[in-house]
Amino acid sequence: MNLPANVVIVNFLAFQLLWPAAVLGASLGWAMLAWCVLLAMLITQVALTGRWRNDGVLVVAGAALCVVMEPLWLLTDVLEYRNWPHRWWAPHWVWALWMGFAVSFRYSLGWLCGRPALAALFGAVGGVFSVTMGMRLGAASAPQGWVLLAVIYAIGWAIAVPILAQVATMTMRGKENA
């Protein structure tokens, strides 16, 4: 799918705003900020493209991966979120990140579609970088140590990112008018 550059740029900038809104928001007690940014991101994308169904599929895919991946990290005590009492369920700001990240595969992360090895590498490196920055900003910790978290996170994201890229590819093959 060839999108106008402005749509891709807007998505890129929106996700660059979503991550700090979520992570810093959680660290500072403003976790709902992530949902405000995600909502603005999705509304802007629909306004620019006129398409919402395929974006919706990716939002659901992101939520589904959040349901699967986060408990694996939380229940094994590899990851712990600040001020979050649940060991089996991610905080709501993490859900916003998963959904915003997932929908970006139709836009600014579209270059990963059809490139599973590159998507896996991007996921492994980017996932570890992201969680490390989140820990440094005080949103999360690694109760069993950073090295174990880095290994487990790299594996998880090396699986999750190609899945999201494949879902995006499948939605692009479908009707583009919705």
C-alpha positions in Angstrom: 0.0 0.0 0.0 1.5 3.3 -1.0 0.4 6.0 1.4 1.1 9.7 1.1 4.3 10.7 3.0 2.3 13.0 5.3 0.3 10.0 6.6 3.4 8.0 7.3 5.1 11.0 9.0 2.1 11.8 11.1 2.0 8.2 12.3 5.7 8.1 13.1 5.4 11.3 15.1 2.3 10.2 16.9 4.0 7.0 18.0 7.1 8.9 19.1 4.7 10.9 21.3 2.8 7.8 22.5 5.8 6.1 24.0 6.9 8.9 26.3 3.2 9.7 27.1 2.8 6.1 28.2 6.1 5.6 30.0 6.6 9.0 31.5 2.9 9.3 32.2 3.0 6.0 34.2 6.2 7.1 36.0 4.6 10.5 37.0 1.1 9.1 37.8 -0.5 10.3 34.5 -1.1 6.9 32.9 -4.3 8.0 31.1 -2.2 10.3 29.0 -1.3 7.3 26.8 -4.9 6.7 26.0 -5.4 10.4 25.0 -2.4 10.2 22.7 -3.5 6.8 21.2 -7.0 8.2 20.6 -5.7 11.3 18.9 -3.3 9.1 16.8 -6.1 6.8 15.6 -8.5 9.7 14.9 -5.9 11.5 12.9 -5.0 8.4 10.8 -8.7 7.8 10.0 -9.1 11.5 9.1 -6.1 11.4 6.8 -6.9 8.1 5.1 -10.6 7.6 5.5 -9.9 4.0 6.4 -10.6 2.5 9.8 -11.4 -1.3 9.5 -7.8 -2.4 8.7 -6.5 -0.1 11.5 -9.0 -1.8 13.8 -7.7 -5.2 12.9 -4.2 -4.2 13.9 -5.5 -2.5 17.2 -7.1 -5.8 18.1 -4.0 -7.8 17.1 -1.9 -5.5 19.4 -4.4 -6.1 22.2 -4.3 -9.9 21.6 -0.5 -9.9 21.7 -0.6 -7.9 25.0 -2.9 -10.5 26.4 -0.5 -13.3 25.5 2.9 -11.7 26.0 2.6 -9.5 29.1 1.5 -12.3 31.4 4.4 -14.4 30.3 6.8 -11.7 31.5 4.8 -10.7 34.6 4.0 -14.2 35.9 7.6 -15.4 35.6 8.7 -12.3 37.5 10.9 -11.2 34.7 9.2 -7.8 34.5 7.3 -5.7 37.1 5.5 -2.5 36.4 5.7 0.4 38.9 2.7 0.8 41.1 0.9 -2.1 39.5 -0.4 -4.8 41.8 -1.4 -7.4 39.2 1.1 -10.0 38.3 -1.0 -11.5 35.4 -2.3 -8.4 33.7 -0.5 -5.4 32.2 -1.3 -1.9 33.2 -3.7 0.0 30.8 -0.9 2.3 29.5 0.9 -0.8 28.3 -2.2 -1.8 26.4 -2.2 1.6 24.7 1.5 1.1 23.7 0.7 -2.3 22.2 -2.2 -1.0 20.2 -0.4 2.1 18.9 2.7 0.1 18.0 0.5 -2.5 16.1 -1.4 0.0 14.0 1.9 1.6 13.0 2.6 -1.4 10.9 0.2 0.0 8.3 2.1 3.3 8.3 5.6 4.1 9.6 6.5 0.5 10.3 5.2 -0.8 7.0 8.8 -1.2 5.7 8.9 -4.3 8.0 6.0 -6.0 6.2 7.2 -8.9 4.0 10.6 -9.0 5.8 10.2 -11.4 8.7 13.9 -11.7 9.5 14.3 -7.9 9.6 11.1 -7.6 11.6 12.5 -10.2 14.1 15.8 -8.3 14.5 14.0 -5.0 14.8 11.7 -6.5 17.5 14.5 -8.1 19.5 16.7 -5.0 19.5 13.9 -2.5 19.8 12.0 -4.4 22.5 15.1 -4.6 24.7 15.9 -0.9 24.1 12.3 0.1 24.9 12.0 -1.8 28.1 15.5 -0.7 29.2 14.5 3.0 28.7 11.2 2.4 30.5 13.1 0.9 33.4 15.5 3.9 33.5 12.5 6.2 33.6 11.0 4.4 36.5 8.0 2.7 34.8 9.2 -0.9 35.3 11.8 -3.1 36.9 13.4 -6.4 36.3 13.1 -8.4 39.6 15.4 -11.2 38.3 17.9 -8.9 36.7 18.3 -7.0 33.4 20.2 -9.8 31.6 17.4 -12.3 31.9 14.8 -9.7 31.0 16.8 -8.7 28.0 17.1 -12.3 26.7 13.4 -13.1 27.4 12.2 -9.8 25.9 14.4 -10.1 22.8 12.8 -13.5 22.1 9.3 -12.3 22.8 9.6 -9.3 20.6 11.4 -11.2 17.9 8.2 -13.3 17.7 5.7 -10.5 18.2 7.0 -8.0 15.6 6.9 -10.4 12.6 3.4 -11.4 13.6 2.2 -7.8 13.6 4.0 -7.3 10.2 2.2 -10.3 8.8 -1.2 -9.2 10.1 -0.6 -5.8 8.5 0.4 -7.4 5.2 -2.8 -9.5 5.3 -5.0 -6.4 5.9 -3.2 -4.6 3.0 -4.2 -7.4 0.7 -7.8 -7.0 1.6 -10.1 -4.1 0.7 -8.5 -0.8 1.2 -11.7 1.2 1.1 -12.7 0.7 4.7 
